Amino acid sequence: MEPFIDKQKLNEISQRWDEAGVFKAQDASDDPKKYVLDMFPYPSGDGLHVGHVEGYTGSDIIARYYRAKGYNVLHPMGWDAFGLPAENYAIKQGVHPQETTDRNIDRFRNQMQSMGFSYDWSREVNTSSPGYYKWTQWLFLKFYDAGIAYRKKAKANWCDSCKTVLANEQVVDGACERCGSQVMQKELEQWFFKITDYADRLINGLDKLDWPENIKTMQRNWIGKSEGAELSFDIENTDDKILVFTTRPDTLYGATYIVLAPEHPLVYSVTLENRKSDIGEYRLKAEKKTVLERTKLNEKSGVFTGSYAVHPITHKKLPIWVADYVITEYGEGAVMAVPAHDKRDFEFAKKYDLPIINVIEAPTDASEEVYTGFGKLINSDNFNGLESNTAKDKIINKAGGKKKTQYRLRDWLVSRQRYCGAPIPIVYCDKCGTVPVPESDLPVKLPTDVDFHPTGDSPLKLSKTFHDVACPKCGGEAKRESDTMDTFVCSSWYFLRFCDPHNQNVAFDGEKIKGWMPVDVYIGGAEHAVLHLLYARFITKFLSDSKHIEIDEPFVKLRNQGMVLGPDKQKMSKSRGNVVNPDEIVDNYGPDVLRLYEIFMGPFNQVKPWDSKSIEGVFRFIKKLIQFYINAKPSTEVFSSVTSRLVKSTAKKIETEQFNTCVSDFMKHLTYLTENDYSEKDISEFLIAVNPFMPFTAELMWQNLGKQQLLANQKWPEPIDETKQTKYTVVVQVNGKFRGTIVASDSDDKASITSVAKNLPAVKRMIGSAKPEIVYVPSKVINFTLE
């Protein structure tokens, strides 16, 4: 099958766009701005997939529309080129990562250009280039100077297959999100960013953002703010105390035992001698489990220490247990167990035959064995009958506790023991200690004399030219930090660099940031809800605090494209053999068919399966459109209000991402034009409306109409203001008999009135597929005569 437009024509159109500089954003402009941004891809060897095409087509429609509306549009593209995907692919191919990355970038860029995406390629960035990661390193130094970047020994998630540390967010169900291997715990010296200092601001800032609610909820849950109390339990026969954080102080009278995390510092001191071997063995087993594995355990297990804590109000003895369902990552690493009102505690109590005391009156219709809600207190001494919210402060005071806020969020671990990443700009000197690399010495470049295959240690340690260095302070012998940064650091500020991509003196100019930021529309996959989006917001707030920028939120509006499934309605994968190659669609049908089909499949934000039969329908529509314009012969000077309404509704739908219904409207309007008289203005404005969706076809048909100026440079038409039109009622008849009325205005011509009148239910039933004779008396009556 041959596409409608041959490659030579496509190239000519692209060349005209480039030569005219249609898509270049202007830093200094009196026009209002729109910053339309895609989540930039990592350039894998497989090239673009159809999921990419859907998102990029959506953003391109928006960018082209706002240019036509007179906005100065920044719509850039770049490459998230560092990290495991690039490195693993290079290892598989047996070549250096930079070679494969450069080759893959070229392929991605060519594919994007062939699709007609209107990116400003003069602003292209590549996170693996020294000119970019120089400023990622500068950012690290700013964090270090502010005390936000720090180093400590800590247990980390370790993937033995990838031979690197993973952040908590990169572990999915206890496995590495990249390779699927089981993740273990390993203690290492690591660099962290204090994202926890920004926890409240990261939560509160969500309220002012135009983001999908599910994404906001995921971020709030990940930060995990909890209001509660810190309570102290004395340990019997010692001077030690166990501190416990609880969100339910109202249930304190129902506490029947205490549980310590295996790594809690008091574990060995409270454990009786005859139980220490059991505790030691249990701790070793717990160390092999990830935090996520422990929090999701179905089968609870634990060991009794032999010691008891003292209830702060009743002074009852509470047995102290060690159990791995409690973790030190949250709270104090100790919990007061209330099995009647907590499912995990209930399962544990049942297994080990521990007491269960109800202290909250459950509703009569409560079906669960464990009631976790609020209500009136029972079995709580003087607090009986009080509602939970009323009782909690009184119980905190009675127990001598204090109110406290806790967060699930942990500081961002940014150290990686891999080659493909920005080197951390730190050196270690025996005399001076930890010394930051001076900004004037940036970038600290990745060495080329290393074996980048993973060994469990940073490949940079093996470099003869990289590791040994003079101390920036004293000039003595020193060693560079050999870890590289988590690539999420690189991708969490790239939107700022797009505003000033070629500046070699600073990461970005403040005035340019002021002119472009924040991003007005950000489009990408929902899988980045926690990682990238949270980190980007954190870095933006830090740069705002340090007076480098004046905004504290990077993305005003966020939209997620839905996943494109295979023809079998399963997620596309090579193993399933259901992957659709966009190159084949472009070769067989042309880029506009692929663009239009992906947008027509269904609502932009919903999951939808690929359907090869449906693409034929889009193919036929564009073929019909081209044929119409080749033979176009305007027969009236009157501009149709139907076309004006189409232009108006298309604008509204683009602004609300209802792309698929726009395509339906285009199909209907083409039918309308073929069946009625039309003016040159009708067919010109129709092309302007469809242009953001199928730019190659529209541009070529524009030329076919004899237009000299590029369609890409045309302004969006102003629709007829129907509120200023004189309204009147038109009687609708079939064979001279009354069948209803319609409301029309001055701008409505015979064709538009006929179209509306035909759709009256009573008229539709009588006419069916017939072609009646039509008589229209302006502003009074329209009659359909059937033979």
TAKAQUI-V579250 format. One record per helix or strand. SS is the DSSP state (@ for helix, = for strand). FROM is the first residue (numbers start at 0). TO is the last residue. If there is no record, write none. Layout:
ss=SS from=FROM to=TO
ss=SS from=FROM to=TO
This chain:
ss=@ from=6 to=19
ss== from=32 to=37
ss== from=40 to=40
ss=@ from=49 to=67
ss== from=71 to=73
ss== from=78 to=78
ss=@ from=83 to=92
ss=@ from=96 to=113
ss=@ from=120 to=122
ss== from=125 to=125
ss=@ from=129 to=144
ss== from=148 to=158
ss== from=163 to=165
ss=@ from=167 to=169
ss== from=170 to=171
ss== from=174 to=175
ss== from=181 to=192
ss=@ from=194 to=207
ss== from=209 to=209
ss=@ from=212 to=222
ss== from=225 to=234
ss== from=240 to=245
ss=@ from=248 to=253
ss== from=256 to=259
ss=@ from=266 to=269
ss=@ from=272 to=286
ss=@ from=290 to=294
ss== from=301 to=309
ss== from=316 to=322
ss== from=333 to=336
ss=@ from=342 to=351
ss== from=359 to=359
ss== from=375 to=376
ss=@ from=380 to=382
ss== from=386 to=386
ss=@ from=387 to=398
ss== from=401 to=405
ss== from=411 to=412
ss== from=414 to=415
ss== from=422 to=422
ss== from=425 to=428
ss== from=432 to=435
ss=@ from=438 to=440
ss=@ from=458 to=461
ss== from=467 to=469
ss== from=476 to=479
ss== from=483 to=484
ss=@ from=486 to=490
ss=@ from=493 to=499
ss=@ from=509 to=515
ss== from=518 to=518
ss== from=520 to=523
ss=@ from=525 to=527
ss=@ from=530 to=544
ss== from=554 to=554
ss== from=556 to=559
ss== from=563 to=564
ss=@ from=581 to=588
ss=@ from=590 to=599
ss== from=607 to=608
ss=@ from=611 to=629
ss=@ from=640 to=654
ss=@ from=658 to=674
ss=@ from=679 to=690
ss=@ from=694 to=703
ss=@ from=710 to=712
ss=@ from=721 to=723
ss== from=726 to=733
ss== from=736 to=744
ss=@ from=749 to=757
ss=@ from=760 to=766
ss== from=772 to=776
ss== from=780 to=784
